[in-house]
């Protein structure tokens, strides 16, 4: 049982639920604009997306272990790594292998869809693969890239990519839909960086809470929340999204207290943990609600 935990830990299984939520949103936008969906394409897309998520998790765990960062963080349920490799150092090669194998799976899925859907998919696919490879070693050392890379991966790349492989073209519908997880997933990683400022800075990372401080980062968090719901409203206003997609605003009952907690407890990590939980739920619930809006719309 311990060996299985050591192998699965770097994958961060509880966090993988974000991937099907974002793929579901891409499916929703495709269903609204297309008469027919290829189920095998959908299954393959979900496989590639999950492989990409596992790859970035496993590689990040491996390189954070090798840099010593995992030994310096104050671990919370949502930040500081899984703790698997510090507790099981012998599992580090397996984590690296897992990251590289799942990266290869993602690449092979991408190559297949390039073949069946054409080269227009190449920019999304190439940027997605680069973001996986460069996340820990380069992206986390640039505050702006570190801020927007998560949202690009789960928003524009995953949602628009799913819509593209299912419909064969890009659309404003998929773009506006992707802006919701773009904003929210940026926030997911942003808030999770609050407990790790000192540890991250000690190994050369540079994200917004390091460069601007927790208070200003909390304001950026609130700005991203506003942008998420504004993009949803604008998509409906300009008829790129069906009106039932406004179901997404129901998650405001989570977003408002999450914003309050981010501002009120930006420097009190112990009390902030509760609102980090809200932030995770918000990231799952909102794309699902918007996707349901597409289906009933």
Number of C-alpha atoms within 10 A of each C-alpha: 6 8 10 8 12 21 19 17 21 29 25 16 12 9 14 16 13 22 22 20 22 30 27 23 33 31 26 28 35 30 19 20 16 13 8 11 14 10 10 10 15 19 11 18 24 20 18 22 29 20 26 28 26 28 29 25 26 28 27 24 29 26 17 21 19 15 11 14 21 23 18 14 18 15 15 16 11 20 18 22 24 19 17 23 24 19 11 14 13 11 20 23 12 16 27 18 16 24 28 20 16 22 24 17 19 25 19 13 21 24 17 12 22 16 11 10 17 14 12 13 22 15 10 18 22 13 13 23 20 10 20 22 18 14 20 20 14 14 21 19 18 15 17 14 18 22 24 18 21 24 24 24 25 29 30 25 24 30 34 32 28 28 31 23 26 25 21 18 16 16 17 15 22 29 21 25 31 30 25 30 31 27 27 30 28 24 27 24 21 22 27 21 20 26 25 22 21 15 18 22 15 13 14 14 21 23 25 22 24 18 16 13 15 23 17 15 24 26 15 16 23 20 14 19 21 14 17 23 21 15 18 24 19 13 23 18 12 11 12 20 26 20 18 17 26 19 18 22 18 13 18 15 11 20 23 14 14 25 21 14 21 28 19 14 18 23 15 13 17 11 14 21 21 12 21 24 15 19 26 22 16 22 26 21 17 28 31 23 22 27 29 20 22 26 18 12 14
